[in-house]
Amino acid sequence: MRKVRFGILGCADIAIRKLIPGILSSETGELYAVASRDGAKAEEVARRFGAARAYASYEELLRDPDVDAVYIPLPNHLHKPWTLQAAEAGKHVLCEKPIALDAREAEAMVDACRSHGVYLAEAFMYRHHPRYNRVLELIQAGTIGPVRGMRGSFTFNNAADLGNIRYRRDWGGGSLYDVGCYPISAARLILGEEPIAATAHAFFSPDHDGVDMYLAGLVEFAGGVSLTFDCGMWAADRNEVEIVGANGRLILEHAFLGEPVTLRLISAEGERVETFDPLDPYALEVDDLGRAILEGKPLRFPPEDAVANMRVLDACLLSARAGRRVIIER
């Protein structure tokens, strides 16, 4: 079976720790090339993981005709320019979240990839795990009754690392972009619709270039349903989702990262916990793109989904900075 030959644009930590091992354990992907502006680093990573090629520039990798797809783990402000260059070079793109700095950039990326006939996928790995399919099954079966609301949290404390790229405002830094995008994408997936408005309040730290180091928000959906969420990079570790129905609750601890992978159902009948195999969600997202490229299967999450998520992020950030409720444009 032919495999998709991946090139990696940059030796970011997420690429080395998560995505490259995901490619290696996937069914459809092959690690073919690694690029870094530091040629020695590219060679070291390529050697460590068995890639056939190492390049001292991203442009060189994009010129390699044997590269089928690229993974972009670069800082957020570089997602658009390198996606456009990859599309022009005829490479399919798996781009880290959030896909862009705003919805307008994301739309331009979608248009460019479509015009060049390549796939574009946003790297929200958690959504590919079977646990989220199970959540949807239980809700659709009426197990917890009509959904009344959701709560999501994703926080960690890395505030002492003042040189971190997450603390560059012009690079798309801040907790909303880094981790707040997760509960927002989860709510859109689970509720199966797009929100109508958002209100957010944030702590913008002058010691971290004015980015949001903690943000809490309310995202409104139709019919009175809402997501309440918080995200932070200067707060205790939390990583969870709760779905509240009229007759029960679903609780996902380690909702986006970590193990054990469980789903807790609490209802009038009692409480039970379902445990899932520790599958590699990074391999699953690679295979979703791989099957689209190799077999023509539709992406589970088309790139328009990424644009829709960016619209919510745009509204939340505007609300936090302007101090008002923001209608989400469609």
C-alpha positions as semicolon CSV with decimal commas, in nm:
position;residue;x (nm);y (nm);z (nm)
1;M;0,000;0,000;0,000
2;R;0,136;0,340;-0,097
3;K;0,169;0,583;0,191
4;V;0,147;0,960;0,213
5;R;0,501;1,100;0,235
6;F;0,498;1,376;0,495
7;G;0,736;1,667;0,523
8;I;0,761;1,857;0,852
9;L;0,803;2,235;0,835
10;G;0,997;2,306;1,151
11;C;1,119;2,105;1,448
12;A;0,869;2,236;1,702
13;D;0,817;2,043;2,024
14;I;0,466;1,932;1,922
15;A;0,608;1,786;1,601
16;I;0,885;1,592;1,773
17;R;0,687;1,467;2,074
18;K;0,348;1,402;1,915
19;L;0,295;1,436;1,542
20;I;0,604;1,258;1,412
21;P;0,538;0,954;1,638
22;G;0,179;0,973;1,517
23;I;0,293;0,952;1,155
24;L;0,518;0,659;1,237
25;S;0,235;0,465;1,404
26;S;-0,029;0,557;1,144
27;E;-0,157;0,325;0,875
28;T;-0,132;0,574;0,587
29;G;0,156;0,808;0,666
30;E;0,531;0,796;0,615
31;L;0,782;1,042;0,758
32;Y;0,980;1,142;0,451
33;A;1,141;1,483;0,514
34;V;1,217;1,730;0,793
35;A;1,302;2,097;0,743
36;S;1,443;2,355;0,982
37;R;1,617;2,687;0,941
38;D;1,885;2,513;1,150
39;G;2,014;2,250;0,907
40;A;2,194;2,055;1,179
41;K;1,874;2,028;1,378
42;A;1,682;1,905;1,075
43;E;1,947;1,638;1,016
44;E;1,940;1,530;1,380
45;V;1,560;1,495;1,385
46;A;1,558;1,317;1,049
47;R;1,821;1,072;1,175
48;R;1,639;1,012;1,502
49;F;1,310;0,925;1,335
50;G;1,435;0,770;1,010
51;A;1,329;1,040;0,763
52;A;1,488;1,009;0,418
53;R;1,555;1,381;0,371
54;A;1,663;1,678;0,583
55;Y;1,646;2,035;0,456
56;A;1,790;2,362;0,588
57;S;1,492;2,563;0,464
58;Y;1,118;2,517;0,427
59;E;1,140;2,626;0,064
60;E;1,373;2,337;-0,018
61;L;1,132;2,086;0,132
62;L;0,841;2,231;-0,067
63;R;1,041;2,194;-0,387
64;D;1,089;1,820;-0,327
65;P;0,853;1,643;-0,570
66;D;0,839;1,334;-0,350
67;V;0,673;1,515;-0,059
68;D;0,297;1,458;-0,073
69;A;0,183;1,651;0,234
70;V;0,328;1,886;0,492
71;Y;0,264;1,935;0,861
72;I;0,286;2,296;0,982
73;P;0,362;2,329;1,356
74;L;0,494;2,684;1,324
75;P;0,380;2,983;1,534
76;N;0,026;3,092;1,454
77;H;0,121;3,397;1,245
78;L;0,312;3,170;1,004
79;H;0,024;2,930;0,937
80;K;-0,124;3,130;0,651
81;P;0,192;3,216;0,453
82;W;0,330;2,864;0,465
83;T;-0,006;2,703;0,386
84;L;-0,031;2,927;0,079
85;Q;0,320;2,831;-0,031
86;A;0,254;2,462;0,032
87;A;-0,069;2,476;-0,169
88;E;0,110;2,649;-0,456
89;A;0,368;2,370;-0,447
90;G;0,090;2,109;-0,472
91;K;0,129;1,977;-0,117
92;H;-0,161;1,875;0,105
93;V;-0,155;2,049;0,443
94;L;-0,208;1,943;0,803
95;C;-0,188;2,270;0,996
96;E;-0,171;2,311;1,372
97;K;-0,455;2,477;1,556
98;P;-0,571;2,745;1,553
99;I;-0,550;2,738;1,178
100;A;-0,491;3,113;1,145
101;L;-0,493;3,447;1,324
102;D;-0,854;3,517;1,227
103;A;-1,138;3,388;1,011
104;R;-1,041;3,603;0,714
105;E;-0,695;3,443;0,703
106;A;-0,851;3,098;0,738
107;E;-1,084;3,163;0,445
108;A;-0,789;3,265;0,229
109;M;-0,611;2,942;0,320
110;V;-0,917;2,732;0,233
111;D;-0,956;2,911;-0,100
112;A;-0,589;2,865;-0,189
113;C;-0,590;2,494;-0,112
114;R;-0,910;2,441;-0,305
115;S;-0,782;2,630;-0,610
116;H;-0,464;2,417;-0,613
117;G;-0,653;2,091;-0,560
118;V;-0,499;1,998;-0,225
119;Y;-0,654;1,905;0,109
120;L;-0,631;2,129;0,413
121;A;-0,691;1,987;0,762
122;E;-0,668;2,153;1,103
123;A;-0,480;1,946;1,361
124;F;-0,741;1,902;1,635
125;M;-0,632;1,548;1,714
126;Y;-0,874;1,483;2,006
127;R;-1,181;1,493;1,780
128;H;-1,067;1,177;1,599
129;H;-1,072;0,961;1,912
130;P;-1,368;0,715;1,934
131;R;-1,463;0,860;2,273
132;Y;-1,621;1,160;2,100
133;N;-1,816;0,932;1,867
134;R;-1,949;0,762;2,179
135;V;-2,052;1,097;2,328
136;L;-2,250;1,175;2,014
137;E;-2,412;0,830;2,020
138;L;-2,526;0,869;2,381
139;I;-2,669;1,215;2,318
140;Q;-2,848;1,108;2,000
141;A;-2,994;0,809;2,188
142;G;-3,142;1,047;2,446
143;T;-2,938;0,895;2,729
144;I;-2,909;1,227;2,915
145;G;-3,217;1,390;2,764
146;P;-3,203;1,718;2,573
147;V;-2,872;1,898;2,617
148;R;-2,913;2,209;2,831
149;G;-2,554;2,328;2,836
150;M;-2,183;2,251;2,835
151;R;-1,883;2,342;3,047
152;G;-1,523;2,318;2,932
153;S;-1,187;2,400;3,088
154;F;-0,830;2,385;2,959
155;T;-0,566;2,553;3,175
156;F;-0,199;2,516;3,264
157;N;0,073;2,728;3,420
158;N;0,373;2,817;3,206
159;A;0,391;3,185;3,296
160;A;0,754;3,177;3,410
161;D;0,876;3,099;3,056
162;L;0,874;3,460;2,941
163;G;1,045;3,378;2,611
164;N;0,772;3,136;2,502
165;I;0,618;3,204;2,159
166;R;0,273;3,185;2,321
167;Y;0,350;3,519;2,482
168;R;0,397;3,713;2,158
169;R;0,079;3,903;2,077
170;D;0,178;3,970;1,713
171;W;0,249;3,599;1,668
172;G;-0,102;3,496;1,773
173;G;-0,019;3,428;2,136
174;G;-0,259;3,393;2,426
175;S;-0,456;3,125;2,605
176;L;-0,766;3,150;2,384
177;Y;-0,568;3,060;2,073
178;D;-0,354;2,800;2,248
179;V;-0,609;2,606;2,454
180;G;-0,943;2,791;2,455
181;C;-0,996;2,678;2,098
182;Y;-1,039;2,320;2,228
183;P;-1,359;2,355;2,437
184;I;-1,505;2,581;2,168
185;S;-1,443;2,323;1,896
186;A;-1,577;2,048;2,125
187;A;-1,902;2,238;2,184
188;R;-1,953;2,294;1,812
189;L;-1,888;1,924;1,747
190;I;-2,111;1,792;2,026
191;L;-2,399;2,036;1,978
192;G;-2,382;2,002;1,600
193;E;-2,443;2,369;1,524
194;E;-2,273;2,706;1,507
195;P;-2,304;2,955;1,795
196;I;-2,474;3,291;1,760
197;A;-2,290;3,514;2,009
198;A;-2,003;3,524;2,258
199;T;-1,907;3,717;2,569
200;A;-1,564;3,689;2,729
201;H;-1,359;3,844;3,006
202;A;-0,982;3,809;3,026
203;F;-0,667;3,887;3,222
204;F;-0,427;4,048;2,974
205;S;-0,082;4,032;3,131
206;P;0,156;4,326;3,076
207;D;0,440;4,089;3,164
208;H;0,348;3,866;2,869
209;D;0,316;4,120;2,586
210;G;-0,049;4,185;2,671
211;V;-0,180;3,844;2,568
212;D;-0,470;3,680;2,749
213;M;-0,316;3,465;3,019
214;Y;-0,660;3,364;3,148
215;L;-0,998;3,400;2,978
216;A;-1,350;3,295;3,070
217;G;-1,633;3,299;2,822
218;L;-1,996;3,232;2,744
219;V;-2,075;3,106;2,394
220;E;-2,444;3,112;2,302
221;F;-2,614;2,856;2,083
222;A;-2,976;2,847;1,966
223;G;-3,256;2,742;2,197
224;G;-3,097;2,873;2,517
225;V;-2,806;2,625;2,511
226;S;-2,463;2,764;2,595
227;L;-2,100;2,673;2,653
228;T;-1,930;2,822;2,955
229;F;-1,555;2,778;2,937
230;D;-1,227;2,903;3,069
231;C;-0,872;2,874;2,943
232;G;-0,542;2,984;3,083
233;M;-0,165;2,968;3,075
234;W;-0,123;3,103;3,427
235;A;-0,358;2,873;3,620
236;A;-0,365;2,525;3,772
237;D;-0,384;2,231;3,530
238;R;-0,737;2,142;3,416
239;N;-0,854;1,963;3,104
240;E;-1,221;1,858;3,112
241;V;-1,564;1,878;2,954
242;E;-1,908;1,833;3,107
243;I;-2,228;1,800;2,904
244;V;-2,544;1,867;3,105
245;G;-2,872;1,719;2,988
246;A;-3,222;1,737;3,130
247;N;-3,186;1,385;3,272
248;G;-2,814;1,328;3,319
249;R;-2,457;1,436;3,263
250;L;-2,157;1,323;3,062
251;I;-1,816;1,405;3,206
252;L;-1,489;1,379;3,011
253;E;-1,183;1,402;3,232
254;H;-0,860;1,444;3,033
255;A;-1,096;1,568;2,763
256;F;-0,826;1,680;2,520
257;L;-0,494;1,540;2,644
258;G;-0,377;1,265;2,874
259;E;-0,492;0,934;3,014
260;P;-0,692;0,744;3,126
261;V;-0,942;0,805;2,848
262;T;-1,280;0,775;3,017
263;L;-1,640;0,886;2,983
264;R;-1,852;0,920;3,297
265;L;-2,231;0,898;3,268
266;I;-2,439;1,018;3,563
267;S;-2,816;0,979;3,544
268;A;-3,119;0,881;3,752
269;E;-3,021;0,517;3,694
270;G;-2,687;0,571;3,865
271;E;-2,331;0,625;3,751
272;R;-2,107;0,431;3,517
273;V;-1,767;0,487;3,363
274;E;-1,665;0,372;3,016
275;T;-1,293;0,333;2,947
276;F;-1,140;0,351;2,600
277;D;-0,824;0,205;2,456
278;P;-0,533;0,453;2,464
279;L;-0,528;0,504;2,088
280;D;-0,292;0,767;1,947
281;P;-0,516;1,057;1,834
282;Y;-0,226;1,203;1,634
283;A;-0,208;0,887;1,427
284;L;-0,584;0,899;1,381
285;E;-0,576;1,254;1,245
286;V;-0,290;1,159;1,010
287;D;-0,496;0,865;0,882
288;D;-0,803;1,082;0,826
289;L;-0,601;1,305;0,594
290;G;-0,418;1,006;0,449
291;R;-0,737;0,830;0,345
292;A;-0,862;1,147;0,182
293;I;-0,541;1,173;-0,022
294;L;-0,505;0,805;-0,107
295;E;-0,867;0,694;-0,137
296;G;-1,060;1,013;-0,204
297;K;-1,260;0,982;0,116
298;P;-1,395;1,312;0,252
299;L;-1,216;1,464;0,547
300;R;-1,413;1,407;0,864
301;F;-1,372;1,776;0,940
302;P;-1,354;1,988;0,624
303;P;-1,149;2,308;0,637
304;E;-1,466;2,517;0,653
305;D;-1,499;2,380;1,008
306;A;-1,172;2,553;1,094
307;V;-1,302;2,881;0,953
308;A;-1,615;2,849;1,166
309;N;-1,407;2,787;1,478
310;M;-1,195;3,094;1,403
311;R;-1,512;3,306;1,385
312;V;-1,589;3,210;1,745
313;L;-1,231;3,282;1,857
314;D;-1,250;3,620;1,683
315;A;-1,573;3,701;1,867
316;C;-1,439;3,593;2,207
317;L;-1,119;3,795;2,172
318;L;-1,306;4,102;2,052
319;S;-1,551;4,068;2,341
320;A;-1,271;4,040;2,597
321;R;-1,088;4,345;2,463
322;A;-1,398;4,559;2,400
323;G;-1,597;4,450;2,705
324;R;-1,918;4,364;2,523
325;R;-2,125;4,082;2,381
326;V;-2,034;4,004;2,019
327;I;-2,262;3,856;1,753
328;I;-2,081;3,583;1,558
329;E;-2,089;3,648;1,186
330;R;-2,147;3,362;0,944
